[in-house]
Amino acid sequence: MERRWVGPDGYEIVPATRDGRQVLQVWRGGRPVADCHSVEEVARHVDLADLCEVIPFPARDDDRRAALP
């Protein structure tokens, strides 16, 4: 399950791997802004207190069948 965080003004933070090293990619409005090697670097682009983790809920087959007429 992929983790990501979103913030105001279209910011999105997504973990990734670059050259065998983990980075946090900063995106804004669907465009890449920076590959950050630390949380401190991410904080240069967006206020960390404004970020919210996106938690996807797993789909349940029972719910999909019950919703159909």
GUKE-690402 format. One record per residue: chain; x, y, z of N, C-alpha, C in turn. Coordinates in pm, 1 decimal. Layout:
<recs>
["A", [X, Y, Z], [X, Y, Z], [X, Y, Z]] ...
</recs>
This chain:
<recs>
["A", [83.7, -116.2, 0.0], [0.0, 0.0, 0.0], [89.3, 124.1, 0.0]] ["A", [67.0, 211.7, -91.9], [149.9, 330.5, -105.7], [108.7, 437.3, -5.2]] ["A", [207.5, 500.6, 55.6], [180.3, 609.1, 149.3], [199.0, 741.0, 77.5]] ["A", [122.1, 839.8, 120.4], [140.5, 974.8, 67.7], [75.1, 1073.8, 162.3]] ["A", [119.9, 1196.5, 153.5], [68.0, 1303.8, 236.4], [29.7, 1418.6, 144.7]] ["A", [-77.0, 1487.1, 177.1], [-121.3, 1601.7, 98.3], [-127.5, 1724.2, 187.8]] ["A", [-112.8, 1839.2, 124.9], [-117.1, 1964.9, 197.7], [-189.2, 2070.5, 117.0]] ["A", [-190.3, 2192.1, 166.9], [-258.7, 2300.4, 96.5], [-187.5, 2337.4, -33.0]] ["A", [-259.1, 2408.0, -116.7], [-204.4, 2459.3, -243.1], [-157.4, 2349.6, -337.8]] ["A", [-217.8, 2230.7, -328.4], [-186.5, 2123.8, -423.0], [-58.7, 2047.5, -396.4]] ["A", [-1.4, 2060.1, -276.4], [120.9, 1986.6, -244.3], [89.7, 1840.6, -213.4]] ["A", [180.3, 1753.3, -255.5], [170.2, 1610.7, -226.9], [311.4, 1557.9, -203.4]] ["A", [327.7, 1476.3, -100.7], [457.6, 1417.9, -67.1], [445.4, 1267.0, -84.6]] ["A", [534.9, 1208.6, -164.9], [529.0, 1066.3, -197.4], [668.0, 1004.4, -179.6]] ["A", [678.9, 895.4, -101.5], [808.0, 827.0, -90.9], [846.2, 762.0, -224.0]] ["A", [974.4, 763.7, -254.6], [1023.7, 703.2, -378.3], [1169.0, 660.2, -356.4]] ["A", [1226.2, 595.6, -456.2], [1366.2, 554.9, -451.6], [1438.5, 616.0, -571.1]] ["A", [1551.1, 681.3, -543.4], [1635.1, 740.4, -647.4], [1778.1, 693.8, -624.5]] ["A", [1837.0, 631.5, -726.3], [1975.1, 582.5, -718.1], [1995.8, 494.2, -595.2]] ["A", [1897.0, 409.7, -565.4], [1906.3, 317.4, -453.7], [1886.9, 379.7, -316.8]] ["A", [1845.8, 503.8, -313.3], [1827.3, 576.2, -187.8], [1683.7, 624.3, -175.5]] ["A", [1627.7, 614.0, -55.5], [1490.1, 660.1, -36.1], [1486.1, 812.0, -34.0]] ["A", [1388.1, 867.3, -103.2], [1365.6, 1011.7, -104.3], [1217.4, 1038.1, -81.1]] ["A", [1187.2, 1160.2, -48.2], [1049.3, 1205.9, -40.0], [1029.2, 1303.9, -154.6]] ["A", [946.0, 1266.3, -249.9], [920.3, 1353.0, -364.0], [813.9, 1455.2, -327.0]] ["A", [842.3, 1580.1, -356.9], [745.8, 1687.0, -336.0], [685.4, 1720.3, -471.8]] ["A", [552.4, 1715.1, -478.3], [478.6, 1748.3, -599.9], [385.7, 1864.8, -568.7]] ["A", [359.5, 1946.4, -667.2], [260.8, 2053.9, -651.8], [181.7, 2065.3, -780.5]] ["A", [51.5, 2051.6, -768.1], [-34.7, 2061.5, -885.8], [-5.5, 1956.0, -990.0]] ["A", [38.4, 1837.0, -946.0], [68.1, 1728.7, -1038.9], [203.8, 1737.7, -1105.9]] ["A", [286.2, 1833.0, -1064.2], [420.2, 1848.9, -1122.0], [526.9, 1829.5, -1013.6]] ["A", [636.9, 1760.8, -1048.0], [743.0, 1740.1, -948.2], [811.8, 1871.4, -912.1]] ["A", [838.9, 1887.8, -783.3], [907.4, 2007.5, -734.0], [1049.2, 1972.5, -689.5]] ["A", [1061.7, 1863.1, -609.4], [1193.6, 1828.3, -555.7], [1195.0, 1684.8, -506.2]] ["A", [1314.2, 1625.2, -506.0], [1339.8, 1498.1, -438.8], [1417.8, 1533.0, -312.8]] ["A", [1356.2, 1510.7, -197.0], [1416.9, 1549.5, -69.7], [1473.2, 1426.7, 0.9]] ["A", [1592.1, 1441.4, 56.9], [1658.3, 1332.2, 127.7], [1630.8, 1334.6, 277.5]] ["A", [1558.2, 1436.1, 324.8], [1524.8, 1444.2, 467.0], [1393.0, 1518.9, 483.2]] ["A", [1334.6, 1502.5, 599.9], [1210.8, 1573.4, 631.3], [1237.1, 1724.1, 637.8]] ["A", [1356.3, 1760.7, 683.0], [1392.1, 1902.4, 688.9], [1388.2, 1965.8, 549.8]] ["A", [1431.1, 1891.0, 449.5], [1425.4, 1942.6, 312.5], [1280.2, 1959.6, 267.2]] ["A", [1193.3, 1866.4, 304.7], [1050.8, 1878.0, 269.5], [994.1, 2005.2, 332.1]] ["A", [1035.5, 2035.3, 455.6], [985.2, 2152.9, 527.7], [1022.3, 2284.3, 459.0]] ["A", [1119.5, 2282.9, 370.9], [1153.7, 2404.0, 294.7], [1047.2, 2435.2, 190.2]] ["A", [967.9, 2335.1, 154.5], [866.9, 2352.3, 49.6], [725.7, 2367.3, 104.4]] ["A", [696.2, 2300.2, 215.8], [561.0, 2301.5, 272.3], [569.9, 2290.4, 424.4]] ["A", [477.6, 2355.3, 493.9], [472.2, 2347.0, 639.7], [427.9, 2206.2, 678.0]] ["A", [511.3, 2134.0, 750.4], [482.7, 1995.3, 785.7], [354.7, 1982.1, 868.1]] ["A", [321.0, 2082.1, 945.6], [199.9, 2078.5, 1027.9], [73.8, 2079.0, 942.7]] ["A", [84.4, 2122.8, 817.9], [-31.6, 2127.7, 728.3], [-54.5, 1997.9, 652.2]] ["A", [38.9, 1902.6, 661.0], [27.3, 1778.4, 584.4], [-66.3, 1679.0, 653.8]] ["A", [-143.2, 1608.5, 572.3], [-232.0, 1501.7, 620.6], [-200.2, 1375.0, 543.1]] ["A", [-184.7, 1264.9, 615.4], [-158.8, 1137.8, 548.7], [-287.5, 1087.0, 484.9]] ["A", [-276.8, 1040.5, 362.0], [-389.9, 981.8, 291.7], [-391.2, 833.6, 324.2]] ["A", [-500.7, 788.0, 381.8], [-512.1, 648.3, 420.7], [-619.4, 582.6, 335.3]] ["A", [-579.6, 502.3, 237.6], [-679.9, 435.7, 153.0], [-747.2, 322.7, 230.0]] ["A", [-876.9, 316.2, 217.7], [-950.9, 208.3, 281.0], [-963.3, 93.3, 182.3]] ["A", [-936.2, -28.5, 225.4], [-947.9, -142.3, 133.5], [-1094.0, -162.5, 93.0]] ["A", [-1112.0, -192.5, -32.2], [-1246.8, -218.9, -82.6], [-1291.7, -356.2, -35.5]] ["A", [-1417.5, -365.6, -4.3], [-1473.8, -493.9, 37.5], [-1572.6, -539.9, -68.5]] ["A", [-1560.2, -665.2, -108.5], [-1650.5, -719.8, -209.5], [-1795.1, -713.7, -164.4]] ["A", [-1821.1, -734.6, -35.5], [-1957.7, -731.0, 16.2], [-2024.7, -596.6, -9.1]] ["A", [-1948.9, -486.7, 9.4], [-2004.2, -354.3, -9.9], [-2039.8, -330.1, -155.8]] ["A", [-1956.1, -375.9, -246.4], [-1982.9, -353.3, -388.0], [-2105.6, -429.9, -433.3]] ["A", [-2122.5, -550.4, -387.1], [-2239.4, -628.8, -427.1], [-2366.7, -569.8, -367.6]] ["A", [-2359.0, -519.8, -245.2], [-2477.5, -467.3, -179.3], [-2523.3, -336.3, -245.3]] ["A", [-2432.0, -263.1, -306.4], [-2465.7, -134.2, -366.2], [-2533.2, -150.2, -502.7]] ["A", [-2520.1, -263.4, -563.4], [-2579.6, -284.6, -695.5], [-2727.0, -318.7, -683.4]] ["A", [-2809.8, -269.8, -775.4], [-2953.1, -302.8, -771.6], [-2979.7, -446.2, -809.4]] 
</recs>
